[in-house]
Amino acid sequence: MSEFDTEAIVVGAGAVGLAIGYALAQRGIAPIVIERANLIGSGVSSRNSEVVHAGLYYPTGSLKARLCVEGADAIYAFCDAHKVDYDRCGKLVVACEEDELERMDAILEQANINGVPGMEVLSAAQAKALEPELRTVGALLSPNSGTFDSHGYMTALEGRIEDVGGSVVLSTPFEHAEPLPGGGFLVRTGGADPMELTTERLFLAAGLSCADVANRVEGFPKELIPTIHFGKGNYFSLQGKAPFRKLIYPMPIKGALGTHYRRDLGGQARFGPDLHFVEHENYDVELDREPLFYQTIRRFWPGLKDGTLMPDYTGIRPKLHGPNEKQPDFRIEGPSVHGIEGLVALFGIESPGLTSSLAVGAEAVARQ
């Protein structure tokens, strides 16, 4: 009989927290995943593009590069095994002007370094043969990119956790953790039914609240807790028929991949996200940004008609950088970094965090 109430507690039931729970379940550990909201995946994980990224852009040797490539393959395999819908439709990265072709070449070089499969260079004519309404002077085809049902995916992860006797406990905010003499933690939760539980292992996967949660772990080095910047993105949907079959991505912007196009699994065309930084969580669509969407989209789709974009939803990402700063890597930090045995803290798990989630979960468990 274990001296602890449970072998592992995971803070956060978004895609990454559930993937950590799944990685533990695969090792025969029945985790408890606690979530402050009353639904799984109701934060960062449900306010994104539901895109399976192939791993084109990320710097050589980075966690993002490795875990995105591994994660994409793992996502498709998981979806096949658990009957989760997806569409490996492929992506076109488009150069809209001649001076963008050099940047396109750099993306291709990075994708090849990262081991992204099947990359192809297309002429303007070849790209337009695939997508006749597209405006481009050249493009890259990434056949391993796609879209998937992220909610179905997270529900399947929850099911696998429960299959081994684990549980996902909602409306249960994390309050405090205290390392115990000899190892393990005493964890306190709040909500309508506060609890105290002892656990051998503790994983912090709290998305936008990752810094606040780390601050609530007694003895966690304050100098290692980053400032989290809220990167907000708006999405607009299209009234009318979806113009493209494939994902369409223009050149990346500073700190993000920029406003792109996707057709979701139901056939709805959506554009977004843009990027700007906010101080607080606010999920209202900012209508004053609509003119910029028309301008941006018409660079690759001149056929967009006035009055056909409709405000859809917004998302906020936990960014480790501020405006005009370089986008850093994921932080997945175990005892070798912060010195607390049995603890793994994750910071800045934004895009491509959803794609990478299964690989991130395995990496987090390995770092204990």
LINFENBEL-V644676 format. One record per run of one state. SS is the DSSP state (@ for helix, = for strand, . for the rest). FROM is the first residue (numbers start at 1). LEN is the number of residues. If there is no record, write none. Layout:
<<SS | FROM | LEN> <SS | FROM | LEN>>
//
This chain:
<<. | 1 | 5> <= | 6 | 6> <. | 12 | 3> <@ | 15 | 12> <. | 27 | 5> <= | 32 | 3> <. | 35 | 9> <@ | 44 | 3> <. | 47 | 4> <= | 51 | 2> <. | 53 | 10> <@ | 63 | 20> <. | 83 | 3> <= | 86 | 2> <. | 88 | 3> <= | 91 | 5> <. | 96 | 2> <@ | 98 | 16> <. | 114 | 6> <= | 120 | 4> <@ | 124 | 7> <. | 131 | 7> <= | 138 | 5> <. | 143 | 3> <= | 146 | 3> <. | 149 | 1> <@ | 150 | 14> <. | 164 | 3> <= | 167 | 3> <. | 170 | 4> <= | 174 | 6> <. | 180 | 5> <= | 185 | 5> <. | 190 | 5> <= | 195 | 10> <. | 205 | 2> <@ | 207 | 9> <. | 216 | 1> <= | 217 | 1> <. | 218 | 4> <@ | 222 | 3> <. | 225 | 4> <= | 229 | 10> <. | 239 | 8> <= | 247 | 3> <. | 250 | 3> <= | 253 | 1> <. | 254 | 2> <= | 256 | 1> <. | 257 | 3> <= | 260 | 4> <. | 264 | 5> <= | 269 | 4> <. | 273 | 3> <= | 276 | 3> <. | 279 | 8> <@ | 287 | 14> <. | 301 | 8> <= | 309 | 11> <. | 320 | 11> <= | 331 | 3> <. | 334 | 1> <@ | 335 | 4> <. | 339 | 4> <= | 343 | 5> <. | 348 | 5> <@ | 353 | 14> <. | 367 | 2>>
//
